[in-house]
Amino acid sequence: MGRSYFVDEAVGEYLSGLQAAPGSCVTGLLAGQSSPQRDFVVLAVQTPHRESEGQLKAPKGVSPLDDIDVEWVTEHAKQVSRMLPGGLCVLGLFLVTPPELSKDAQNGLKRLIFAVEKYIIKGRLWELSEEDVTDRVTLHICSKTKKLLCKTFDVKDPKSSAKPADWKYQTGISSSWPMLTCSVEVDLQIPVTGSSSDNTDKCMKDGLRRWAKQIEAAYCLINGRQALDDSELISGQKKNPKTTNRQTLPARIFVSDEQSELGERSSALVQVCSGSMRVRGVVHCRAYIHNNKPKARHAAQAIKRDIINTVCSRVEMFLEDLCINEGSQKGLCSGQQALPRRVFAPMPISGLSVCDYMFPDESTADVAERLKEMLDCETPEEDIDTSLENNQLFSIISGFEITDSQDDDSSKHVSEIQAENHKIQKPPKYYAVGSGRYSSFMCGPCSSHCSPCHSHISTVFQLMEKAKMFV
């Protein structure tokens, strides 16, 4: 028995409207949410044409399937992945062909699905869990008969063969999925050992990878309750398939300033650095979780991954811009630069939100144009929410002329701090990563800064007591 894919009827309507001209084919992405039991497809979007080329026929003697621009398909998958909030991801691909190409369609889909997965994995900084599903779906559609053929490939095994899967349509499949929200205060400093773009890219990814592990290991409160176990996310409520009310659940993240909970031995690494990059500001994070008896720990995982994804995407955009401009302005220069702001827009019919990143010199018209190009949907400018990140995220680059004496002093300082930590072995301290400070937490019921109220203070104290277990 293969996997089951429950698909929003709006996706079916979109796919039925796609046509492949004779001698050509149409490729596209399928996005949604994966769970151990079943997968949910809530979005389908065709691959945009490069520079408005239109559908080009393959040269004579070359099959249109062999002429598919794999590099462009994978780049589209990367851009769409950036636009998806927590809980949603690219689940697979679809291919629309005329009847004469149906026989070879599966080979083309297999080649594409492994190329897309390889490209997405390269930029992923969070670790897959044992429960993460590695099956990816492929859907072949005959443009004449509209016949569907759904199969899956296990992308962790390059030699895997296609397995049959069920493709079932449902109405309003995601209309009542709970939405988790979290405003996260970021203050991340990463040393850079050189000024070239390649070296900067490596240093930034190493630093972000260490930070991502901290986020993954953090404690999470959802609606004031600790989300660790297999308990249901929304307890005490009966599932009503007819309801369309989406519940919003505030989340809080508590990160330790030590490494003991990560299962790693703390050690100091002394390096001669030419400077550092600091990422500082507040980011808005959002995640959706299916309503088929969702577990609290799965919801926590979804919001944590969104935190990691949105910060890393913006740093990656900065590095891409650095690489483009390196010819005119070699390497990093000290100063402050605003990173793009995250904005949200509703998806048609489903009511779920997608996001985009708006640079300071851009407007909502630029965002609407990108949504049209990448997601093939018309979005009125007034529907784009730009209000959630008023506190701009900045990259602060400093110190690219460090003397030898300064390096020696800083190295000595690091060594002394490390030796002191080994002797004292203090328990890890936990601090809230959010829009509140140490003594001021974001209160879920009132959604404002306040002193911890009785409904939340006990949970906060329990987290602080938890730290003593690591002594």
C-alpha positions as CSV (number, residue, x, y, z in Angstrom):
1,M,0.0,0.0,0.0
2,G,1.5,3.3,-1.1
3,R,1.2,6.7,0.5
4,S,-2.0,8.7,0.4
5,Y,-2.1,12.3,-0.8
6,F,-5.1,14.4,0.2
7,V,-5.3,17.2,-2.3
8,D,-7.3,20.5,-2.1
9,E,-9.9,20.6,-4.9
10,A,-8.5,24.1,-5.8
11,V,-5.3,22.3,-6.8
12,G,-7.2,19.9,-9.0
13,E,-8.9,22.9,-10.8
14,Y,-5.5,24.5,-11.3
15,L,-4.0,21.4,-12.8
16,S,-6.9,20.7,-15.1
17,G,-6.4,24.1,-16.7
18,L,-2.8,23.5,-17.7
19,Q,-2.2,22.5,-21.3
20,A,0.9,21.2,-23.0
21,A,1.3,22.2,-26.7
22,P,2.3,19.4,-29.2
23,G,6.0,18.7,-28.9
24,S,6.3,20.4,-25.5
25,C,5.6,19.8,-21.8
26,V,4.8,21.7,-18.6
27,T,6.6,21.2,-15.3
28,G,5.6,22.5,-11.8
29,L,5.8,22.1,-8.1
30,L,3.5,20.5,-5.5
31,A,3.6,22.0,-2.0
32,G,1.9,21.1,1.2
33,Q,2.5,19.3,4.5
34,S,3.8,15.9,5.2
35,S,3.0,13.7,8.1
36,P,3.9,10.1,9.1
37,Q,0.4,8.9,8.2
38,R,-0.5,11.0,5.1
39,D,0.4,14.0,3.1
40,F,-1.6,17.1,2.2
41,V,-1.2,19.0,-1.0
42,V,-2.5,22.6,-0.9
43,L,-0.6,24.3,-3.7
44,A,0.4,23.6,-7.3
45,V,2.4,26.1,-9.4
46,Q,3.9,25.7,-12.8
47,T,7.5,26.5,-13.5
48,P,7.7,30.1,-14.9
49,H,9.3,30.6,-18.3
50,R,12.6,32.3,-18.4
51,E,12.4,35.9,-19.6
52,S,8.9,35.3,-20.9
53,E,10.1,32.9,-23.5
54,G,6.8,31.1,-23.8
55,Q,6.6,27.4,-24.5
56,L,9.6,26.5,-26.7
57,K,9.6,23.4,-28.7
58,A,12.6,21.1,-28.4
59,P,15.1,21.0,-31.3
60,K,14.5,18.4,-33.9
61,G,15.7,14.9,-32.8
62,V,15.6,15.9,-29.1
63,S,12.8,14.7,-26.8
64,P,11.0,17.6,-25.0
65,L,11.6,15.6,-21.8
66,D,15.3,15.7,-22.4
67,D,15.1,19.4,-23.1
68,I,13.6,20.4,-19.7
69,D,15.7,23.1,-18.0
70,V,16.6,21.2,-14.8
71,E,18.6,24.1,-13.5
72,W,15.6,26.4,-13.8
73,V,13.2,23.9,-12.3
74,T,15.4,23.5,-9.2
75,E,15.9,27.3,-8.9
76,H,12.1,27.7,-8.9
77,A,11.8,25.1,-6.2
78,K,14.4,27.0,-4.1
79,Q,12.5,30.3,-4.5
80,V,9.1,28.7,-3.7
81,S,10.6,27.0,-0.6
82,R,11.6,30.5,0.7
83,M,8.0,31.7,0.3
84,L,6.5,28.8,2.3
85,P,5.9,29.3,6.1
86,G,6.6,26.7,8.7
87,G,4.9,23.4,8.3
88,L,4.8,23.7,4.5
89,C,7.3,22.4,2.0
90,V,7.8,21.3,-1.6
91,L,6.4,17.7,-1.6
92,G,7.1,16.9,-5.3
93,L,6.6,17.7,-8.9
94,F,4.0,17.4,-11.7
95,L,4.5,17.0,-15.4
96,V,1.9,17.7,-18.1
97,T,2.6,16.1,-21.5
98,P,0.8,15.2,-24.7
99,P,-0.1,11.5,-25.0
100,E,2.9,10.6,-27.2
101,L,5.3,11.5,-24.3
102,S,3.5,9.6,-21.6
103,K,5.6,6.5,-21.9
104,D,8.9,8.3,-20.9
105,A,7.4,10.7,-18.4
106,Q,8.4,8.7,-15.3
107,N,12.1,8.8,-16.2
108,G,11.9,12.5,-16.6
109,L,10.1,13.0,-13.3
110,K,12.6,10.9,-11.5
111,R,15.5,12.9,-12.8
112,L,13.8,16.1,-11.8
113,I,12.7,15.0,-8.3
114,F,16.2,14.0,-7.3
115,A,17.7,17.2,-8.7
116,V,15.3,19.4,-6.8
117,E,15.8,17.5,-3.5
118,K,19.6,17.8,-3.8
119,Y,19.4,21.5,-4.4
120,I,17.0,22.1,-1.5
121,I,19.0,20.0,0.9
122,K,22.1,22.0,0.2
123,G,20.6,25.1,1.8
124,R,18.9,23.4,4.7
125,L,20.4,23.9,8.1
126,W,18.1,22.0,10.4
127,E,18.4,18.2,10.8
128,L,15.9,15.7,9.6
129,S,14.3,13.6,12.4
130,E,13.5,9.9,12.2
131,E,9.9,10.7,11.6
132,D,10.5,13.0,8.6
133,V,9.1,11.4,5.5
134,T,11.6,11.1,2.6
135,D,9.1,10.0,0.0
136,R,8.5,12.7,-2.7
137,V,5.5,12.6,-5.0
138,T,5.5,12.8,-8.8
139,L,2.3,13.4,-10.8
140,H,2.0,12.8,-14.5
141,I,-0.9,14.4,-16.3
142,C,-1.9,13.6,-19.9
143,S,-3.0,16.9,-21.4
144,K,-5.5,15.2,-23.7
145,T,-7.2,12.6,-21.5
146,K,-6.5,14.3,-18.2
147,K,-5.5,11.0,-16.8
148,L,-3.4,11.2,-13.6
149,L,-0.5,8.8,-12.6
150,C,0.7,9.4,-9.1
151,K,4.0,7.7,-7.9
152,T,6.5,8.4,-5.1
153,F,10.3,8.1,-4.9
154,D,12.4,7.7,-1.7
155,V,14.9,10.6,-2.2
156,K,17.3,9.3,0.4
157,D,18.0,6.3,-1.9
158,P,19.2,7.3,-5.4
159,K,18.5,3.8,-6.7
160,S,14.9,3.7,-5.5
161,S,12.1,2.8,-7.9
162,A,8.7,4.4,-8.3
163,K,6.0,3.3,-5.9
164,P,2.2,3.8,-6.6
165,A,0.4,6.3,-4.4
166,D,-3.2,7.4,-3.9
167,W,-4.3,10.9,-5.1
168,K,-7.6,12.0,-3.4
169,Y,-9.3,15.4,-3.7
170,Q,-11.1,17.1,-0.8
171,T,-12.7,20.5,-0.3
172,G,-11.2,23.0,2.0
173,I,-8.5,20.7,3.3
174,S,-6.5,23.3,5.1
175,S,-9.2,25.8,6.0
176,S,-9.2,25.0,9.7
177,W,-5.5,24.2,10.3
178,P,-4.2,25.9,13.4
179,M,-1.6,28.7,12.9
180,L,1.3,29.2,15.2
181,T,2.9,32.7,15.5
182,C,6.0,33.9,17.2
183,S,8.1,37.1,17.1
184,V,11.7,36.3,17.6
185,E,14.5,38.6,18.7
186,V,17.7,37.7,16.9
187,D,21.2,38.8,18.0
188,L,23.7,36.6,16.3
189,Q,27.4,37.4,15.8
190,I,29.5,35.3,13.5
191,P,33.3,35.7,13.1
192,V,34.6,35.9,9.5
193,T,38.1,34.7,8.8
194,G,38.5,36.3,5.4
195,S,37.0,39.0,3.1
196,S,36.2,37.0,-0.1
197,S,32.7,36.0,-0.8
198,D,33.4,32.3,-0.9
199,N,35.1,32.4,2.5
200,T,32.4,34.7,4.0
201,D,29.7,32.2,2.7
202,K,31.4,29.3,4.5
203,C,31.9,31.2,7.8
204,M,28.3,32.4,7.8
205,K,26.9,28.9,7.1
206,D,29.1,27.4,9.9
207,G,27.9,30.1,12.3
208,L,24.2,29.7,11.3
209,R,24.5,25.9,11.6
210,R,25.6,26.3,15.2
211,W,22.8,28.7,15.9
212,A,20.3,26.4,14.2
213,K,21.2,23.6,16.6
214,Q,20.5,25.9,19.5
215,I,17.0,26.7,18.2
216,E,16.3,23.0,17.5
217,A,17.3,22.1,21.1
218,A,15.3,25.0,22.6
219,Y,12.2,24.6,24.8
220,C,9.0,25.7,23.2
221,L,5.7,26.9,24.8
222,I,2.6,26.8,22.6
223,N,-0.4,28.7,24.0
224,G,1.4,28.7,27.4
225,R,2.0,25.0,27.5
226,Q,5.3,23.2,27.1
227,A,5.4,21.3,23.8
228,L,7.6,18.2,24.3
229,D,5.6,15.1,24.1
230,D,3.0,13.2,22.0
231,S,0.1,15.0,23.6
232,E,-2.4,16.6,21.2
233,L,-1.8,20.2,20.2
234,I,-5.3,21.2,20.9
235,S,-6.7,19.0,23.7
236,G,-10.3,19.0,24.9
237,Q,-11.7,19.9,21.5
238,K,-13.5,17.6,19.2
239,K,-12.6,17.8,15.5
240,N,-15.3,19.3,13.4
241,P,-14.7,18.8,9.7
242,K,-17.2,21.5,8.8
243,T,-15.6,24.3,10.7
244,T,-13.6,26.9,8.9
245,N,-12.3,28.8,11.9
246,R,-8.6,28.9,12.1
247,Q,-7.2,29.0,15.6
248,T,-4.1,31.2,16.2
249,L,-1.7,29.8,18.8
250,P,1.1,32.0,20.3
251,A,4.5,30.3,20.6
252,R,7.5,31.1,22.8
253,I,11.1,29.8,22.4
254,F,13.5,29.4,25.3
255,V,17.2,28.9,24.3
256,S,20.0,27.8,26.6
257,D,23.3,29.7,26.6
258,E,25.2,26.5,27.2
259,Q,25.9,23.5,25.1
260,S,25.2,20.7,27.6
261,E,21.7,20.1,26.2
262,L,23.1,19.6,22.7
263,G,25.2,16.6,23.8
264,E,28.4,18.4,22.9
265,R,31.5,19.1,25.0
266,S,32.1,22.8,25.2
267,S,35.4,23.8,23.7
268,A,37.1,27.1,22.7
269,L,38.4,27.6,19.2
270,V,40.9,30.4,18.7
271,Q,41.0,31.8,15.2
272,V,42.5,34.9,13.6
273,C,39.5,36.8,12.2
274,S,39.4,39.6,9.8
275,G,36.0,40.8,11.1
276,S,32.5,39.7,12.1
277,M,29.0,39.9,10.9
278,R,26.2,40.5,13.3
279,V,22.5,39.8,12.5
280,R,20.2,41.7,14.8
281,G,16.5,42.5,14.9
282,V,13.1,41.0,15.3
283,V,11.6,38.5,12.9
284,H,8.0,37.3,12.6
285,C,7.6,33.5,12.3
286,R,4.5,31.6,11.3
287,A,3.7,27.9,10.9
288,Y,0.7,25.8,10.1
289,I,-0.1,22.3,11.4
290,H,-2.7,19.8,10.0
291,N,-5.8,19.2,12.1
292,N,-5.6,15.4,11.9
293,K,-4.8,14.9,15.7
294,P,-1.6,17.0,15.5
295,K,1.0,16.4,18.2
296,A,2.5,19.3,20.2
297,R,6.1,18.3,19.5
298,H,5.4,18.4,15.7
299,A,3.9,21.9,16.0
300,A,7.0,23.0,18.0
301,Q,9.2,21.5,15.3
302,A,7.4,23.4,12.6
303,I,7.7,26.8,14.2
304,K,11.4,26.2,15.1
305,R,12.2,25.3,11.5
306,D,10.5,28.4,10.3
307,I,12.6,30.5,12.6
308,I,15.7,28.9,11.2
309,N,14.5,29.2,7.6
310,T,13.5,32.8,7.6
311,V,16.8,34.0,9.2
312,C,19.0,31.8,7.0
313,S,17.1,32.9,3.8
314,R,17.8,36.6,4.5
315,V,21.4,36.0,5.2
316,E,21.6,33.9,2.0
317,M,20.1,36.8,0.1
318,F,22.7,39.1,1.5
319,L,25.5,36.8,0.5
320,E,24.0,36.4,-3.0
321,D,23.9,40.2,-3.3
322,L,27.5,40.3,-2.0
323,C,28.6,37.8,-4.7
324,I,26.9,39.9,-7.5
325,N,28.5,43.1,-6.3
326,E,31.9,41.7,-5.6
327,G,33.3,42.9,-8.9
328,S,32.6,46.5,-8.2
329,Q,33.3,46.5,-4.5
330,K,35.6,43.7,-3.5
331,G,34.7,41.7,-0.4
332,L,33.0,42.8,2.8
333,C,33.0,46.4,4.0
334,S,32.3,47.6,7.5
335,G,28.9,49.1,8.1
336,Q,25.2,48.4,8.6
337,Q,22.9,47.1,6.0
338,A,19.1,46.4,6.3
339,L,18.2,42.8,5.5
340,P,14.9,42.2,3.6
341,R,11.7,42.4,5.7
342,R,9.3,39.5,5.7
343,V,5.8,40.2,4.4
344,F,2.8,37.9,4.1
345,A,0.0,37.4,1.6
346,P,-3.0,35.0,1.5
347,M,-3.1,32.1,-0.8
348,P,-6.2,32.0,-3.0
349,I,-9.1,29.8,-1.6
350,S,-7.1,28.0,1.1
351,G,-6.6,31.0,3.3
352,L,-3.1,29.9,4.2
353,S,-0.4,32.6,4.0
354,V,2.8,32.6,1.9
355,C,5.6,35.1,2.4
356,D,8.1,37.1,0.5
357,Y,11.1,39.3,1.4
358,M,10.9,43.0,0.6
359,F,14.1,45.0,0.5
360,P,14.1,48.6,1.8
361,D,14.0,50.0,-1.8
362,E,11.1,47.9,-2.9
363,S,7.3,48.3,-2.7
364,T,4.3,46.0,-2.4
365,A,4.0,46.2,-6.2
366,D,7.4,44.4,-6.4
367,V,6.2,41.7,-4.0
368,A,2.9,41.2,-6.0
369,E,5.0,40.8,-9.2
370,R,7.2,38.1,-7.6
371,L,4.1,36.3,-6.2
372,K,2.7,36.2,-9.7
373,E,5.9,35.0,-11.3
374,M,6.9,32.3,-8.6
375,L,3.4,31.2,-7.4
376,D,1.3,32.0,-10.5
377,C,-1.3,33.9,-8.5
378,E,-2.7,37.4,-8.6
379,T,-2.4,39.2,-5.3
380,P,-3.8,42.7,-4.7
381,E,-1.3,45.0,-3.1
382,E,-3.7,45.8,-0.3
383,D,-3.7,42.2,0.7
384,I,0.0,42.1,1.4
385,D,0.7,42.5,5.1
386,T,3.9,44.5,5.7
387,S,3.1,45.4,9.3
388,L,4.5,42.4,11.2
389,E,8.2,43.3,11.1
390,N,8.4,47.0,11.9
391,N,11.7,46.5,13.8
392,Q,14.0,46.0,10.8
393,L,16.5,43.1,10.7
394,F,20.1,44.4,10.2
395,S,23.4,42.9,9.3
396,I,26.2,44.8,11.0
397,I,29.7,44.2,9.6
398,S,32.7,45.3,11.6
399,G,36.4,45.0,12.3
400,F,38.1,44.2,9.0
401,E,41.4,45.7,10.1
402,I,42.4,43.9,13.3
403,T,46.0,44.2,14.6
404,D,48.0,41.3,15.8
405,S,48.0,42.7,19.4
406,Q,44.2,42.8,19.4
407,D,44.1,39.2,18.2
408,D,46.4,38.1,21.0
409,D,44.3,39.9,23.6
410,S,41.0,38.5,22.4
411,S,42.5,34.9,22.1
412,K,43.7,35.1,25.7
413,H,40.3,36.3,26.8
414,V,38.6,33.4,25.2
415,S,41.0,30.9,26.7
416,E,40.5,32.3,30.2
417,I,36.7,32.2,29.9
418,Q,36.8,28.6,28.7
419,A,39.0,27.5,31.6
420,E,36.7,29.1,34.1
421,N,33.7,27.4,32.6
422,H,35.4,24.0,33.0
423,K,36.1,24.6,36.7
424,I,32.8,26.1,37.8
425,Q,30.4,24.1,35.5
426,K,27.4,26.3,36.0
427,P,24.0,25.0,35.0
428,P,22.8,26.3,31.7
429,K,20.8,29.5,31.8
430,Y,17.7,29.8,29.7
431,Y,16.5,33.0,28.1
432,A,13.5,33.7,26.0
433,V,13.9,34.3,22.3
434,G,11.0,36.6,21.6
435,S,9.7,40.1,21.6
436,G,9.8,40.3,25.4
437,R,12.8,40.7,27.7
438,Y,14.0,38.5,30.6
439,S,11.4,39.9,33.1
440,S,8.8,40.8,30.5
441,F,7.2,38.0,28.5
442,M,4.7,38.0,25.7
443,C,1.4,37.1,27.3
444,G,-0.7,34.9,25.0
445,P,-4.2,35.9,26.2
446,C,-3.5,39.7,25.9
447,S,-0.8,39.6,23.2
448,S,1.1,42.4,24.8
449,H,4.2,42.9,27.0
450,C,3.3,42.4,30.6
451,S,4.6,40.9,33.8
452,P,4.2,37.2,33.8
453,C,0.6,36.4,34.8
454,H,-0.4,33.4,36.9
455,S,-1.4,31.4,33.9
456,H,2.2,31.4,32.5
457,I,4.5,32.1,35.4
458,S,4.4,28.6,36.7
459,T,5.5,27.2,33.3
460,V,8.3,29.7,33.0
461,F,9.6,28.7,36.5
462,Q,9.4,25.0,35.5
463,L,11.7,25.8,32.6
464,M,14.1,27.5,34.9
465,E,14.0,24.6,37.3
466,K,14.7,22.3,34.4
467,A,18.0,23.9,33.9
468,K,19.2,22.5,37.3
469,M,18.9,19.0,35.9
470,F,22.0,19.6,33.8
471,V,24.4,20.3,36.7
